[in-house]
Amino acid sequence: MTTDEPQRPDLARELIARATKSAAHRAKRVRDQLDAVQLGQGRHTDHANTNVLRRILAEHDWPGHRLVGPKAARAAWSIALHSDDDPAFQRAAATLLGRAVWAGDAPVQHWAHLHDRALITSRRNQEYGTQLLLFADGIELCPLRAPESVDKRRATVGLPPIAVALETVRRRYMPDGSADEVPSVVLAEAA
């Protein structure tokens, strides 16, 4: 990976702006601060972001560190991660992100999260245990393939053991031990 200036700072700015706006919206959603209209606007924004990323992928392949810089590459990952309304796009994005990882242009942890998310949105069991559901009374892993070996798989992609990840998520989203008034939400970034 590189620390040089990105080749496409214009794409970097667009990806960062879109992901930042979406992250702020999701934070309000987790805190149950949105009405029905705002929830619909968020879905529209996610759809628009998916289309922008789809165009970027078609023109440039995965927007990795060399093309857009680390912050914008993370933004692209976040956009792909939240493209739940288009599972086929998520799978294709995961494939392209995987190629970028092998080329040293993206973090393998991003791929693991996106790979798991694409599996979950395709109604399959996840591999690395990165996808969680947040409920008012706790956190639950989305369905997981071979749970007895998840820590071995997590280690291969630089993720901490599942117990550590779950505790981190609990502290982040339920600091007092509860999540009163929190709607059911899929979590990904903290696991």
C-alpha positions as CSV (number, residue, x, y, z in Angstrom):
1,M,0.0,0.0,0.0
2,T,1.1,3.5,-0.7
3,T,1.2,6.9,1.1
4,D,1.6,8.9,-2.1
5,E,-1.1,11.3,-3.3
6,P,-4.0,9.4,-4.8
7,Q,-4.3,9.3,-8.6
8,R,-7.9,10.5,-8.5
9,P,-8.4,13.0,-5.7
10,D,-11.8,13.9,-7.3
11,L,-13.1,10.4,-6.8
12,A,-11.6,10.4,-3.3
13,R,-13.5,13.5,-2.4
14,E,-16.8,12.1,-3.7
15,L,-16.5,8.8,-2.0
16,I,-15.5,10.4,1.3
17,A,-18.4,12.9,1.2
18,R,-20.9,10.2,0.3
19,A,-19.7,7.7,3.0
20,T,-19.6,10.5,5.7
21,K,-23.2,11.5,5.0
22,S,-24.3,7.9,5.1
23,A,-22.4,7.2,8.3
24,A,-24.1,10.1,10.0
25,H,-27.5,8.9,8.9
26,R,-26.8,5.3,10.1
27,A,-25.7,6.7,13.5
28,K,-29.0,8.5,13.9
29,R,-30.8,5.3,12.8
30,V,-29.0,3.2,15.5
31,R,-30.1,5.8,18.1
32,D,-33.7,5.6,16.7
33,Q,-33.7,9.3,15.8
34,L,-35.2,9.1,12.4
35,D,-38.8,9.2,11.2
36,A,-40.2,7.2,8.3
37,V,-39.4,9.9,5.7
38,Q,-35.8,10.1,6.9
39,L,-35.5,6.3,6.8
40,G,-36.7,6.4,3.2
41,Q,-34.2,9.1,2.4
42,G,-31.4,7.0,3.8
43,R,-32.4,4.1,1.6
44,H,-32.4,6.4,-1.4
45,T,-29.0,7.7,-0.5
46,D,-27.6,4.1,-0.1
47,H,-29.1,3.3,-3.6
48,A,-27.5,6.4,-5.1
49,N,-24.2,5.6,-3.4
50,T,-24.3,2.1,-4.8
51,N,-24.8,3.5,-8.3
52,V,-21.9,5.9,-8.0
53,L,-19.6,3.1,-6.7
54,R,-20.9,0.8,-9.5
55,R,-19.8,3.4,-12.1
56,I,-16.4,3.8,-10.4
57,L,-15.9,0.0,-10.4
58,A,-16.8,-0.2,-14.0
59,E,-14.3,2.6,-15.0
60,H,-11.5,1.9,-12.5
61,D,-11.9,-1.5,-10.8
62,W,-11.7,-1.4,-7.0
63,P,-10.9,2.2,-5.8
64,G,-7.9,1.2,-3.7
65,H,-5.2,3.1,-1.9
66,R,-3.3,4.0,-5.0
67,L,-6.3,5.4,-6.9
68,V,-8.1,7.3,-4.1
69,G,-6.0,7.0,-0.9
70,P,-6.7,5.0,2.3
71,K,-9.5,7.2,3.6
72,A,-11.5,7.1,0.3
73,A,-10.8,3.4,-0.1
74,R,-12.4,2.9,3.3
75,A,-15.3,5.1,2.1
76,A,-15.7,2.9,-1.0
77,W,-15.7,-0.2,1.3
78,S,-18.4,1.4,3.5
79,I,-20.6,2.2,0.5
80,A,-20.3,-1.4,-0.8
81,L,-20.9,-2.8,2.7
82,H,-24.2,-0.9,2.9
83,S,-25.4,-1.8,-0.6
84,D,-27.7,-4.4,0.9
85,D,-30.5,-3.8,-1.6
86,D,-28.2,-5.2,-4.4
87,P,-26.7,-8.5,-3.2
88,A,-25.3,-9.2,-6.7
89,F,-23.5,-5.9,-6.6
90,Q,-22.1,-6.6,-3.1
91,R,-20.8,-10.0,-4.3
92,A,-19.1,-8.4,-7.4
93,A,-17.6,-5.6,-5.2
94,A,-16.3,-8.2,-2.8
95,T,-14.6,-10.0,-5.7
96,L,-13.0,-6.8,-6.9
97,L,-11.9,-5.8,-3.4
98,G,-10.4,-9.3,-3.0
99,R,-8.3,-8.6,-6.1
100,A,-7.2,-5.3,-4.6
101,V,-6.2,-7.0,-1.4
102,W,-4.0,-9.5,-3.4
103,A,-2.4,-6.6,-5.2
104,G,-1.6,-4.9,-1.9
105,D,-4.0,-2.0,-2.5
106,A,-6.6,-2.7,0.2
107,P,-6.8,-4.2,3.7
108,V,-7.8,-7.8,4.0
109,Q,-10.1,-6.9,6.9
110,H,-12.2,-4.8,4.6
111,W,-12.6,-7.8,2.3
112,A,-13.5,-10.1,5.2
113,H,-16.3,-7.8,6.3
114,L,-17.6,-7.2,2.8
115,H,-17.4,-11.0,2.0
116,D,-19.4,-11.8,5.1
117,R,-22.0,-9.0,4.4
118,A,-22.4,-10.3,0.8
119,L,-23.0,-13.8,2.2
120,I,-25.6,-12.6,4.7
121,T,-27.5,-10.5,2.2
122,S,-27.5,-13.6,-0.1
123,R,-29.1,-15.5,2.8
124,R,-26.0,-17.6,3.4
125,N,-23.9,-18.1,6.5
126,Q,-21.0,-15.8,7.1
127,E,-17.4,-17.0,7.3
128,Y,-15.6,-14.5,9.7
129,G,-18.3,-13.4,12.2
130,T,-18.1,-9.8,11.2
131,Q,-21.9,-9.3,10.8
132,L,-24.0,-8.8,13.9
133,L,-27.5,-7.8,14.8
134,L,-28.1,-5.2,17.5
135,F,-31.3,-5.6,19.5
136,A,-32.6,-3.7,22.6
137,D,-31.5,-6.6,24.8
138,G,-28.2,-7.4,23.2
139,I,-26.0,-8.4,20.3
140,E,-26.3,-11.5,18.2
141,L,-24.1,-12.9,15.5
142,C,-25.7,-13.3,12.1
143,P,-25.6,-17.0,11.0
144,L,-22.1,-18.4,11.0
145,R,-20.6,-21.3,9.1
146,A,-18.5,-23.7,11.4
147,P,-18.6,-21.5,14.5
148,E,-16.0,-23.8,16.2
149,S,-13.3,-22.7,13.8
150,V,-14.2,-19.0,13.4
151,D,-11.3,-17.7,15.4
152,K,-8.9,-19.6,13.1
153,R,-10.5,-18.0,10.1
154,R,-10.5,-14.6,11.7
155,A,-6.8,-14.9,12.5
156,T,-6.0,-15.5,8.8
157,V,-7.4,-12.1,8.0
158,G,-6.0,-10.2,10.9
159,L,-9.2,-10.0,13.0
160,P,-9.2,-10.5,16.8
161,P,-11.0,-13.6,18.3
162,I,-14.7,-13.4,18.2
163,A,-15.1,-13.0,21.9
164,V,-12.9,-9.9,21.9
165,A,-14.8,-8.5,18.9
166,L,-18.2,-9.1,20.5
167,E,-17.1,-7.4,23.7
168,T,-15.8,-4.4,21.7
169,V,-19.2,-4.1,20.0
170,R,-21.0,-4.4,23.3
171,R,-19.0,-1.6,24.9
172,R,-19.4,0.6,21.8
173,Y,-23.1,0.3,21.3
174,M,-24.3,-0.6,24.8
175,P,-22.0,1.2,27.2
176,D,-24.4,0.8,30.2
177,G,-25.1,-2.8,29.3
178,S,-28.3,-2.2,27.5
179,A,-29.5,-0.6,24.3
180,D,-32.9,0.8,25.3
181,E,-34.9,2.1,22.3
182,V,-32.3,0.7,19.8
183,P,-33.9,-0.8,16.7
184,S,-32.7,-4.0,15.2
185,V,-29.7,-3.0,13.1
186,V,-27.0,-5.0,11.3
187,L,-23.5,-4.0,12.5
188,A,-20.3,-4.6,10.7
189,E,-17.5,-2.2,11.3
190,A,-16.8,-3.0,14.9
191,A,-16.6,-6.7,14.6
